Amino acid sequence: KNYDKALFARLKHLRKVLAQENDVPPFVIFNDATLAEMAASKPTDKQSLLAVSGVGLTKLERYGVPFLQLINDYLERDDD
């Protein structure tokens, strides 16, 4: 499946930071397949993030906002 490798790398970094802050292993937040799907579909709001496989309501509420912010910032920069 084609996905944005640069965005995927940023999502992985964010996941690592959040994992350290929350004292959990990274896969507890989202696994690589979920991050790859985010990097492919580039969800920009909670509804589209929820459509990504591996994202449920609990994870959306707990971790969704920083991932959405990162994707939105990335897309805005990408458009320049």
N, CA, C and O atoms as a CHARMM CRD file, in Angstrom:
* protein
*
  320
    1    1 LYS  N      0.85300  -1.20600   0.00000 PROA 1      0.00000
    2    1 LYS  CA     0.00000   0.00000   0.00000 PROA 1      0.00000
    3    1 LYS  C      0.88300   1.24800   0.00000 PROA 1      0.00000
    4    1 LYS  O      1.85400   1.33800   0.75100 PROA 1      0.00000
    5    2 ASN  N      0.53100   2.20200  -0.85000 PROA 2      0.00000
    6    2 ASN  CA     1.30900   3.43800  -0.92800 PROA 2      0.00000
    7    2 ASN  C      0.95600   4.38500   0.20100 PROA 2      0.00000
    8    2 ASN  O     -0.21600   4.66800   0.45000 PROA 2      0.00000
    9    3 TYR  N      1.98200   4.86900   0.87700 PROA 3      0.00000
   10    3 TYR  CA     1.75400   5.87300   1.90200 PROA 3      0.00000
   11    3 TYR  C      2.91400   6.84900   1.89100 PROA 3      0.00000
   12    3 TYR  O      3.98100   6.55900   1.35100 PROA 3      0.00000
   13    4 ASP  N      2.69600   8.00200   2.49000 PROA 4      0.00000
   14    4 ASP  CA     3.68300   9.07700   2.52500 PROA 4      0.00000
   15    4 ASP  C      4.75900   8.73100   3.56500 PROA 4      0.00000
   16    4 ASP  O      4.51100   8.76500   4.77000 PROA 4      0.00000
   17    5 LYS  N      5.95300   8.39900   3.07000 PROA 5      0.00000
   18    5 LYS  CA     7.02900   7.92800   3.96500 PROA 5      0.00000
   19    5 LYS  C      7.49100   9.01600   4.94100 PROA 5      0.00000
   20    5 LYS  O      7.79400   8.72700   6.09800 PROA 5      0.00000
   21    6 ALA  N      7.54300  10.24800   4.47800 PROA 6      0.00000
   22    6 ALA  CA     7.98000  11.35100   5.34300 PROA 6      0.00000
   23    6 ALA  C      6.96200  11.58100   6.46100 PROA 6      0.00000
   24    6 ALA  O      7.32900  11.79200   7.61700 PROA 6      0.00000
   25    7 LEU  N      5.68800  11.53700   6.10100 PROA 7      0.00000
   26    7 LEU  CA     4.63900  11.70300   7.11000 PROA 7      0.00000
   27    7 LEU  C      4.65700  10.52700   8.08900 PROA 7      0.00000
   28    7 LEU  O      4.50200  10.71700   9.29600 PROA 7      0.00000
   29    8 PHE  N      4.84300   9.32800   7.57400 PROA 8      0.00000
   30    8 PHE  CA     4.92300   8.13000   8.42400 PROA 8      0.00000
   31    8 PHE  C      6.03100   8.27900   9.46800 PROA 8      0.00000
   32    8 PHE  O      5.83900   7.94800  10.63800 PROA 8      0.00000
   33    9 ALA  N      7.18600   8.77700   9.03500 PROA 9      0.00000
   34    9 ALA  CA     8.31400   8.97000   9.95900 PROA 9      0.00000
   35    9 ALA  C      7.94700   9.96500  11.06200 PROA 9      0.00000
   36    9 ALA  O      8.30400   9.76500  12.22300 PROA 9      0.00000
   37   10 ARG  N      7.24400  11.01800  10.70600 PROA 10     0.00000
   38   10 ARG  CA     6.82400  12.01500  11.71200 PROA 10     0.00000
   39   10 ARG  C      5.79400  11.43500  12.67400 PROA 10     0.00000
   40   10 ARG  O      5.83600  11.70100  13.87500 PROA 10     0.00000
   41   11 LEU  N      4.87200  10.64400  12.13900 PROA 11     0.00000
   42   11 LEU  CA     3.86200   9.99500  12.98600 PROA 11     0.00000
   43   11 LEU  C      4.52800   9.03700  13.97400 PROA 11     0.00000
   44   11 LEU  O      4.13700   8.95700  15.13800 PROA 11     0.00000
   45   12 LYS  N      5.54100   8.31000  13.49000 PROA 12     0.00000
   46   12 LYS  CA     6.26300   7.37800  14.37500 PROA 12     0.00000
   47   12 LYS  C      6.99000   8.12900  15.48500 PROA 12     0.00000
   48   12 LYS  O      7.01600   7.68600  16.63300 PROA 12     0.00000
   49   13 HSD  N      7.57800   9.26600  15.13200 PROA 13     0.00000
   50   13 HSD  CA     8.27800  10.06600  16.13800 PROA 13     0.00000
   51   13 HSD  C      7.28400  10.57900  17.19200 PROA 13     0.00000
   52   13 HSD  O      7.55300  10.51300  18.39100 PROA 13     0.00000
   53   14 LEU  N      6.15000  11.08100  16.73600 PROA 14     0.00000
   54   14 LEU  CA     5.11800  11.55800  17.66100 PROA 14     0.00000
   55   14 LEU  C      4.66200  10.42100  18.57900 PROA 14     0.00000
   56   14 LEU  O      4.49700  10.61400  19.78400 PROA 14     0.00000
   57   15 ARG  N      4.46400   9.24600  18.00100 PROA 15     0.00000
   58   15 ARG  CA     4.04400   8.08800  18.79700 PROA 15     0.00000
   59   15 ARG  C      5.07200   7.76600  19.87700 PROA 15     0.00000
   60   15 ARG  O      4.71300   7.44500  21.01000 PROA 15     0.00000
   61   16 LYS  N      6.35800   7.85500  19.51500 PROA 16     0.00000
   62   16 LYS  CA     7.42700   7.57300  20.47900 PROA 16     0.00000
   63   16 LYS  C      7.39200   8.56500  21.64300 PROA 16     0.00000
   64   16 LYS  O      7.50800   8.18200  22.80700 PROA 16     0.00000
   65   17 VAL  N      7.23200   9.83800  21.30700 PROA 17     0.00000
   66   17 VAL  CA     7.16800  10.88600  22.33400 PROA 17     0.00000
   67   17 VAL  C      5.96300  10.66200  23.25700 PROA 17     0.00000
   68   17 VAL  O      6.09100  10.73500  24.47900 PROA 17     0.00000
   69   18 LEU  N      4.79600  10.39100  22.66600 PROA 18     0.00000
   70   18 LEU  CA     3.59000  10.14900  23.46300 PROA 18     0.00000
   71   18 LEU  C      3.73100   8.89400  24.31700 PROA 18     0.00000
   72   18 LEU  O      3.26100   8.85600  25.45400 PROA 18     0.00000
   73   19 ALA  N      4.37400   7.87400  23.77400 PROA 19     0.00000
   74   19 ALA  CA     4.58400   6.62900  24.52500 PROA 19     0.00000
   75   19 ALA  C      5.44300   6.89500  25.75700 PROA 19     0.00000
   76   19 ALA  O      5.16200   6.38600  26.84200 PROA 19     0.00000
   77   20 GLN  N      6.49400   7.70000  25.57900 PROA 20     0.00000
   78   20 GLN  CA     7.36800   8.04000  26.70700 PROA 20     0.00000
   79   20 GLN  C      6.60900   8.86300  27.74200 PROA 20     0.00000
   80   20 GLN  O      6.72700   8.61700  28.94200 PROA 20     0.00000
   81   21 GLU  N      5.83100   9.84000  27.28100 PROA 21     0.00000
   82   21 GLU  CA     5.06300  10.69400  28.19600 PROA 21     0.00000
   83   21 GLU  C      4.03700   9.89100  28.98900 PROA 21     0.00000
   84   21 GLU  O      3.79400  10.16400  30.16400 PROA 21     0.00000
   85   22 ASN  N      3.43100   8.88700  28.32800 PROA 22     0.00000
   86   22 ASN  CA     2.37500   8.09900  28.96400 PROA 22     0.00000
   87   22 ASN  C      2.89600   6.81400  29.59800 PROA 22     0.00000
   88   22 ASN  O      2.14000   6.04800  30.19600 PROA 22     0.00000
   89   23 ASP  N      4.21900   6.59000  29.45400 PROA 23     0.00000
   90   23 ASP  CA     4.85900   5.41500  30.03200 PROA 23     0.00000
   91   23 ASP  C      4.21700   4.10500  29.54800 PROA 23     0.00000
   92   23 ASP  O      3.94800   3.19600  30.33400 PROA 23     0.00000
   93   24 VAL  N      3.98200   4.04000  28.23300 PROA 24     0.00000
   94   24 VAL  CA     3.45900   2.82000  27.60700 PROA 24     0.00000
   95   24 VAL  C      4.31900   2.48300  26.39000 PROA 24     0.00000
   96   24 VAL  O      4.97600   3.36700  25.84100 PROA 24     0.00000
   97   25 PRO  N      4.32600   1.20500  25.95600 PROA 25     0.00000
   98   25 PRO  CA     5.03900   0.88800  24.71100 PROA 25     0.00000
   99   25 PRO  C      4.33800   1.54200  23.51400 PROA 25     0.00000
  100   25 PRO  O      3.11700   1.69800  23.52300 PROA 25     0.00000
  101   26 PRO  N      5.10500   1.92500  22.48200 PROA 26     0.00000
  102   26 PRO  CA     4.51800   2.63400  21.33500 PROA 26     0.00000
  103   26 PRO  C      3.31500   1.93000  20.70000 PROA 26     0.00000
  104   26 PRO  O      2.34900   2.59000  20.31600 PROA 26     0.00000
  105   27 PHE  N      3.36200   0.60000  20.58700 PROA 27     0.00000
  106   27 PHE  CA     2.27000  -0.10600  19.90300 PROA 27     0.00000
  107   27 PHE  C      0.93400   0.02200  20.64000 PROA 27     0.00000
  108   27 PHE  O     -0.12600  -0.17800  20.04800 PROA 27     0.00000
  109   28 VAL  N      0.98900   0.35600  21.93200 PROA 28     0.00000
  110   28 VAL  CA    -0.23600   0.54900  22.71100 PROA 28     0.00000
  111   28 VAL  C     -0.99700   1.77300  22.19100 PROA 28     0.00000
  112   28 VAL  O     -2.22600   1.82000  22.24200 PROA 28     0.00000
  113   29 ILE  N     -0.25500   2.75300  21.69400 PROA 29     0.00000
  114   29 ILE  CA    -0.88900   3.96400  21.15700 PROA 29     0.00000
  115   29 ILE  C     -1.49400   3.63600  19.79100 PROA 29     0.00000
  116   29 ILE  O     -2.71700   3.63000  19.65000 PROA 29     0.00000
  117   30 PHE  N     -0.67300   3.36500  18.79700 PROA 30     0.00000
  118   30 PHE  CA    -1.12500   2.86900  17.49200 PROA 30     0.00000
  119   30 PHE  C     -0.02300   1.97500  16.95000 PROA 30     0.00000
  120   30 PHE  O      1.15500   2.25300  17.17200 PROA 30     0.00000
  121   31 ASN  N     -0.37800   0.90300  16.24100 PROA 31     0.00000
  122   31 ASN  CA     0.67000   0.07300  15.64200 PROA 31     0.00000
  123   31 ASN  C      1.11700   0.64400  14.29100 PROA 31     0.00000
  124   31 ASN  O      0.51300   1.58300  13.77200 PROA 31     0.00000
  125   32 ASP  N      2.17300   0.06900  13.73900 PROA 32     0.00000
  126   32 ASP  CA     2.74000   0.58500  12.48300 PROA 32     0.00000
  127   32 ASP  C      1.72900   0.57800  11.33700 PROA 32     0.00000
  128   32 ASP  O      1.70100   1.49900  10.52100 PROA 32     0.00000
  129   33 ALA  N      0.90400  -0.46200  11.28100 PROA 33     0.00000
  130   33 ALA  CA    -0.08500  -0.55400  10.20200 PROA 33     0.00000
  131   33 ALA  C     -1.07200   0.61000  10.27400 PROA 33     0.00000
  132   33 ALA  O     -1.47200   1.16200   9.25000 PROA 33     0.00000
  133   34 THR  N     -1.45600   0.97400  11.49100 PROA 34     0.00000
  134   34 THR  CA    -2.37400   2.10600  11.67800 PROA 34     0.00000
  135   34 THR  C     -1.70600   3.41200  11.26100 PROA 34     0.00000
  136   34 THR  O     -2.32100   4.24900  10.60000 PROA 34     0.00000
  137   35 LEU  N     -0.42800   3.58200  11.65600 PROA 35     0.00000
  138   35 LEU  CA     0.30200   4.79600  11.25400 PROA 35     0.00000
  139   35 LEU  C      0.46500   4.85400   9.73800 PROA 35     0.00000
  140   35 LEU  O      0.34800   5.92600   9.14400 PROA 35     0.00000
  141   36 ALA  N      0.73400   3.71000   9.10800 PROA 36     0.00000
  142   36 ALA  CA     0.88300   3.66900   7.64900 PROA 36     0.00000
  143   36 ALA  C     -0.42800   4.06400   6.97400 PROA 36     0.00000
  144   36 ALA  O     -0.42900   4.78300   5.97400 PROA 36     0.00000
  145   37 GLU  N     -1.54200   3.58900   7.52700 PROA 37     0.00000
  146   37 GLU  CA    -2.84100   3.95700   6.95900 PROA 37     0.00000
  147   37 GLU  C     -3.11500   5.45300   7.13600 PROA 37     0.00000
  148   37 GLU  O     -3.67700   6.09500   6.25000 PROA 37     0.00000
  149   38 MET  N     -2.71300   6.00300   8.28800 PROA 38     0.00000
  150   38 MET  CA    -2.83500   7.45600   8.49700 PROA 38     0.00000
  151   38 MET  C     -2.00400   8.20900   7.46600 PROA 38     0.00000
  152   38 MET  O     -2.44000   9.22600   6.92800 PROA 38     0.00000
  153   39 ALA  N     -0.80600   7.70400   7.19500 PROA 39     0.00000
  154   39 ALA  CA     0.09500   8.36700   6.24800 PROA 39     0.00000
  155   39 ALA  C     -0.41300   8.23500   4.81700 PROA 39     0.00000
  156   39 ALA  O     -0.01500   9.00200   3.94100 PROA 39     0.00000
  157   40 ALA  N     -1.29200   7.26300   4.58000 PROA 40     0.00000
  158   40 ALA  CA    -1.88400   7.09100   3.25100 PROA 40     0.00000
  159   40 ALA  C     -3.15000   7.93100   3.10300 PROA 40     0.00000
  160   40 ALA  O     -3.31100   8.64400   2.11300 PROA 40     0.00000
  161   41 SER  N     -4.05300   7.84900   4.08800 PROA 41     0.00000
  162   41 SER  CA    -5.34800   8.52600   3.94800 PROA 41     0.00000
  163   41 SER  C     -5.32700   9.96700   4.45700 PROA 41     0.00000
  164   41 SER  O     -6.20500  10.76300   4.12400 PROA 41     0.00000
  165   42 LYS  N     -4.31000  10.29800   5.27200 PROA 42     0.00000
  166   42 LYS  CA    -4.12400  11.66100   5.79200 PROA 42     0.00000
  167   42 LYS  C     -5.41200  12.25600   6.37500 PROA 42     0.00000
  168   42 LYS  O     -5.89800  13.27800   5.89100 PROA 42     0.00000
  169   43 PRO  N     -5.96100  11.61900   7.41100 PROA 43     0.00000
  170   43 PRO  CA    -7.17500  12.16900   8.02700 PROA 43     0.00000
  171   43 PRO  C     -6.90100  13.52900   8.66300 PROA 43     0.00000
  172   43 PRO  O     -5.85600  13.72800   9.28200 PROA 43     0.00000
  173   44 THR  N     -7.84000  14.46500   8.50900 PROA 44     0.00000
  174   44 THR  CA    -7.63300  15.81600   9.04700 PROA 44     0.00000
  175   44 THR  C     -8.65400  16.18700  10.12100 PROA 44     0.00000
  176   44 THR  O     -8.59000  17.28000  10.68400 PROA 44     0.00000
  177   45 ASP  N     -9.58900  15.28900  10.40500 PROA 45     0.00000
  178   45 ASP  CA   -10.54400  15.53400  11.48700 PROA 45     0.00000
  179   45 ASP  C    -10.84600  14.22200  12.21100 PROA 45     0.00000
  180   45 ASP  O    -10.46100  13.14300  11.76000 PROA 45     0.00000
  181   46 LYS  N    -11.54400  14.34100  13.34500 PROA 46     0.00000
  182   46 LYS  CA   -11.78500  13.15500  14.18200 PROA 46     0.00000
  183   46 LYS  C    -12.57400  12.07900  13.44000 PROA 46     0.00000
  184   46 LYS  O    -12.31700  10.88700  13.61100 PROA 46     0.00000
  185   47 GLN  N    -13.53500  12.50000  12.61400 PROA 47     0.00000
  186   47 GLN  CA   -14.36900  11.53800  11.89100 PROA 47     0.00000
  187   47 GLN  C    -13.52900  10.70000  10.93100 PROA 47     0.00000
  188   47 GLN  O    -13.68300   9.48000  10.87800 PROA 47     0.00000
  189   48 SER  N    -12.64300  11.34300  10.17600 PROA 48     0.00000
  190   48 SER  CA   -11.82600  10.59100   9.22100 PROA 48     0.00000
  191   48 SER  C    -10.74000   9.78400   9.93300 PROA 48     0.00000
  192   48 SER  O    -10.33800   8.72600   9.44900 PROA 48     0.00000
  193   49 LEU  N    -10.26100  10.27800  11.08600 PROA 49     0.00000
  194   49 LEU  CA    -9.27500   9.50800  11.85300 PROA 49     0.00000
  195   49 LEU  C     -9.91700   8.23600  12.40400 PROA 49     0.00000
  196   49 LEU  O     -9.27800   7.18600  12.46500 PROA 49     0.00000
  197   50 LEU  N    -11.17000   8.33700  12.79800 PROA 50     0.00000
  198   50 LEU  CA   -11.90300   7.19000  13.33300 PROA 50     0.00000
  199   50 LEU  C    -12.09300   6.10700  12.27100 PROA 50     0.00000
  200   50 LEU  O    -12.23400   4.92900  12.60000 PROA 50     0.00000
  201   51 ALA  N    -12.09600   6.50700  11.00000 PROA 51     0.00000
  202   51 ALA  CA   -12.26200   5.55600   9.89900 PROA 51     0.00000
  203   51 ALA  C    -10.99800   4.72600   9.65600 PROA 51     0.00000
  204   51 ALA  O    -11.05100   3.70400   8.97300 PROA 51     0.00000
  205   52 VAL  N     -9.87100   5.16000  10.20900 PROA 52     0.00000
  206   52 VAL  CA    -8.60800   4.42300  10.05300 PROA 52     0.00000
  207   52 VAL  C     -8.65400   3.16700  10.91300 PROA 52     0.00000
  208   52 VAL  O     -9.03300   3.21800  12.08400 PROA 52     0.00000
  209   53 SER  N     -8.26400   2.03200  10.31900 PROA 53     0.00000
  210   53 SER  CA    -8.31800   0.78500  11.07200 PROA 53     0.00000
  211   53 SER  C     -7.30900   0.81200  12.21500 PROA 53     0.00000
  212   53 SER  O     -6.14800   1.17300  12.01700 PROA 53     0.00000
  213   54 GLY  N     -7.75600   0.43000  13.41100 PROA 54     0.00000
  214   54 GLY  CA    -6.89400   0.49800  14.59200 PROA 54     0.00000
  215   54 GLY  C     -7.15000   1.72500  15.45400 PROA 54     0.00000
  216   54 GLY  O     -6.58500   1.85800  16.54000 PROA 54     0.00000
  217   55 VAL  N     -8.00900   2.62500  14.96300 PROA 55     0.00000
  218   55 VAL  CA    -8.37800   3.80300  15.75500 PROA 55     0.00000
  219   55 VAL  C     -9.80600   3.61900  16.26700 PROA 55     0.00000
  220   55 VAL  O    -10.75300   3.61500  15.48100 PROA 55     0.00000
  221   56 GLY  N     -9.95800   3.46700  17.57500 PROA 56     0.00000
  222   56 GLY  CA   -11.28600   3.38700  18.18100 PROA 56     0.00000
  223   56 GLY  C    -11.57100   4.66400  18.95000 PROA 56     0.00000
  224   56 GLY  O    -10.72900   5.56000  19.01800 PROA 56     0.00000
  225   57 LEU  N    -12.75600   4.74300  19.52600 PROA 57     0.00000
  226   57 LEU  CA   -13.14400   5.96000  20.25300 PROA 57     0.00000
  227   57 LEU  C    -12.20200   6.27400  21.41100 PROA 57     0.00000
  228   57 LEU  O    -11.85800   7.43400  21.63900 PROA 57     0.00000
  229   58 THR  N    -11.78500   5.24000  22.14300 PROA 58     0.00000
  230   58 THR  CA   -10.90500   5.46200  23.29800 PROA 58     0.00000
  231   58 THR  C     -9.57600   6.06000  22.85600 PROA 58     0.00000
  232   58 THR  O     -9.11500   7.05200  23.42200 PROA 58     0.00000
  233   59 LYS  N     -8.95900   5.44700  21.83400 PROA 59     0.00000
  234   59 LYS  CA    -7.67000   5.95200  21.34500 PROA 59     0.00000
  235   59 LYS  C     -7.82800   7.31900  20.69400 PROA 59     0.00000
  236   59 LYS  O     -6.95100   8.17600  20.80400 PROA 59     0.00000
  237   60 LEU  N     -8.94900   7.51300  20.01700 PROA 60     0.00000
  238   60 LEU  CA    -9.22200   8.81600  19.40700 PROA 60     0.00000
  239   60 LEU  C     -9.23900   9.90400  20.47900 PROA 60     0.00000
  240   60 LEU  O     -8.60500  10.94700  20.32200 PROA 60     0.00000
  241   61 GLU  N     -9.96400   9.65600  21.56500 PROA 61     0.00000
  242   61 GLU  CA   -10.05700  10.64700  22.63600 PROA 61     0.00000
  243   61 GLU  C     -8.72200  10.83000  23.35300 PROA 61     0.00000
  244   61 GLU  O     -8.36100  11.94300  23.73700 PROA 61     0.00000
  245   62 ARG  N     -7.99500   9.72800  23.53000 PROA 62     0.00000
  246   62 ARG  CA    -6.76500   9.78400  24.31100 PROA 62     0.00000
  247   62 ARG  C     -5.59400  10.36100  23.51400 PROA 62     0.00000
  248   62 ARG  O     -4.79900  11.13700  24.04400 PROA 62     0.00000
  249   63 TYR  N     -5.49200   9.98000  22.24200 PROA 63     0.00000
  250   63 TYR  CA    -4.29000  10.31500  21.46300 PROA 63     0.00000
  251   63 TYR  C     -4.56600  11.04400  20.15100 PROA 63     0.00000
  252   63 TYR  O     -3.62900  11.48000  19.48200 PROA 63     0.00000
  253   64 GLY  N     -5.83300  11.18200  19.77600 PROA 64     0.00000
  254   64 GLY  CA    -6.15100  11.65300  18.42700 PROA 64     0.00000
  255   64 GLY  C     -5.66100  13.04700  18.07200 PROA 64     0.00000
  256   64 GLY  O     -5.12200  13.26900  16.98800 PROA 64     0.00000
  257   65 VAL  N     -5.85500  13.99100  19.00000 PROA 65     0.00000
  258   65 VAL  CA    -5.60200  15.40100  18.67700 PROA 65     0.00000
  259   65 VAL  C     -4.17000  15.67600  18.21200 PROA 65     0.00000
  260   65 VAL  O     -3.99900  16.32200  17.17800 PROA 65     0.00000
  261   66 PRO  N     -3.12600  15.21500  18.92600 PROA 66     0.00000
  262   66 PRO  CA    -1.76900  15.50100  18.43900 PROA 66     0.00000
  263   66 PRO  C     -1.47600  14.90400  17.05800 PROA 66     0.00000
  264   66 PRO  O     -0.74100  15.49900  16.27000 PROA 66     0.00000
  265   67 PHE  N     -2.05000  13.72700  16.76100 PROA 67     0.00000
  266   67 PHE  CA    -1.84900  13.13400  15.43300 PROA 67     0.00000
  267   67 PHE  C     -2.54300  13.96500  14.36200 PROA 67     0.00000
  268   67 PHE  O     -1.98600  14.18500  13.28600 PROA 67     0.00000
  269   68 LEU  N     -3.76500  14.43100  14.65300 PROA 68     0.00000
  270   68 LEU  CA    -4.47600  15.28500  13.69900 PROA 68     0.00000
  271   68 LEU  C     -3.74400  16.60600  13.48800 PROA 68     0.00000
  272   68 LEU  O     -3.65200  17.09200  12.36000 PROA 68     0.00000
  273   69 GLN  N     -3.22400  17.19000  14.56500 PROA 69     0.00000
  274   69 GLN  CA    -2.47000  18.44200  14.44100 PROA 69     0.00000
  275   69 GLN  C     -1.24700  18.24100  13.54700 PROA 69     0.00000
  276   69 GLN  O     -0.95600  19.06200  12.67700 PROA 69     0.00000
  277   70 LEU  N     -0.53900  17.13600  13.77600 PROA 70     0.00000
  278   70 LEU  CA     0.66000  16.85900  12.98300 PROA 70     0.00000
  279   70 LEU  C      0.30000  16.72500  11.50000 PROA 70     0.00000
  280   70 LEU  O      0.96100  17.30900  10.64200 PROA 70     0.00000
  281   71 ILE  N     -0.74500  15.95900  11.20600 PROA 71     0.00000
  282   71 ILE  CA    -1.14400  15.73600   9.80900 PROA 71     0.00000
  283   71 ILE  C     -1.58000  17.04900   9.15900 PROA 71     0.00000
  284   71 ILE  O     -1.18600  17.34300   8.03000 PROA 71     0.00000
  285   72 ASN  N     -2.38600  17.83600   9.86300 PROA 72     0.00000
  286   72 ASN  CA    -2.83000  19.12300   9.32100 PROA 72     0.00000
  287   72 ASN  C     -1.66200  20.07600   9.07200 PROA 72     0.00000
  288   72 ASN  O     -1.60000  20.72500   8.02800 PROA 72     0.00000
  289   73 ASP  N     -0.73700  20.15900  10.02900 PROA 73     0.00000
  290   73 ASP  CA     0.45700  21.00200   9.85000 PROA 73     0.00000
  291   73 ASP  C      1.27100  20.52900   8.65300 PROA 73     0.00000
  292   73 ASP  O      1.74600  21.33400   7.85300 PROA 73     0.00000
  293   74 TYR  N      1.42500  19.21900   8.54300 PROA 74     0.00000
  294   74 TYR  CA     2.20100  18.62200   7.45400 PROA 74     0.00000
  295   74 TYR  C      1.57600  18.96700   6.10400 PROA 74     0.00000
  296   74 TYR  O      2.28700  19.33100   5.16700 PROA 74     0.00000
  297   75 LEU  N      0.26500  18.85600   6.00200 PROA 75     0.00000
  298   75 LEU  CA    -0.42300  19.13900   4.74200 PROA 75     0.00000
  299   75 LEU  C     -0.35200  20.62000   4.39000 PROA 75     0.00000
  300   75 LEU  O     -0.20900  20.97200   3.21900 PROA 75     0.00000
  301   76 GLU  N     -0.45100  21.48900   5.39200 PROA 76     0.00000
  302   76 GLU  CA    -0.34200  22.92900   5.12800 PROA 76     0.00000
  303   76 GLU  C      1.03900  23.28400   4.60500 PROA 76     0.00000
  304   76 GLU  O      1.17300  24.07600   3.67200 PROA 76     0.00000
  305   77 ARG  N      2.07400  22.69200   5.21200 PROA 77     0.00000
  306   77 ARG  CA     3.44700  22.95400   4.76000 PROA 77     0.00000
  307   77 ARG  C      3.67500  22.38100   3.37300 PROA 77     0.00000
  308   77 ARG  O      4.38000  22.96900   2.55300 PROA 77     0.00000
  309   78 ASP  N      3.06900  21.22600   3.11800 PROA 78     0.00000
  310   78 ASP  CA     3.23100  20.52300   1.85100 PROA 78     0.00000
  311   78 ASP  C      2.63900  21.31400   0.68800 PROA 78     0.00000
  312   78 ASP  O      3.08600  21.18100  -0.45100 PROA 78     0.00000
  313   79 ASP  N      1.63200  22.13600   0.98000 PROA 79     0.00000
  314   79 ASP  CA     0.93500  22.88900  -0.06200 PROA 79     0.00000
  315   79 ASP  C      1.71600  24.10700  -0.55600 PROA 79     0.00000
  316   79 ASP  O      1.44100  24.63300  -1.63400 PROA 79     0.00000
  317   80 ASP  N      2.68300  24.54500   0.23400 PROA 80     0.00000
  318   80 ASP  CA     3.41800  25.77300  -0.11700 PROA 80     0.00000
  319   80 ASP  C      4.15100  25.65700  -1.44600 PROA 80     0.00000
  320   80 ASP  O      4.81000  26.60500  -1.87200 PROA 80     0.00000
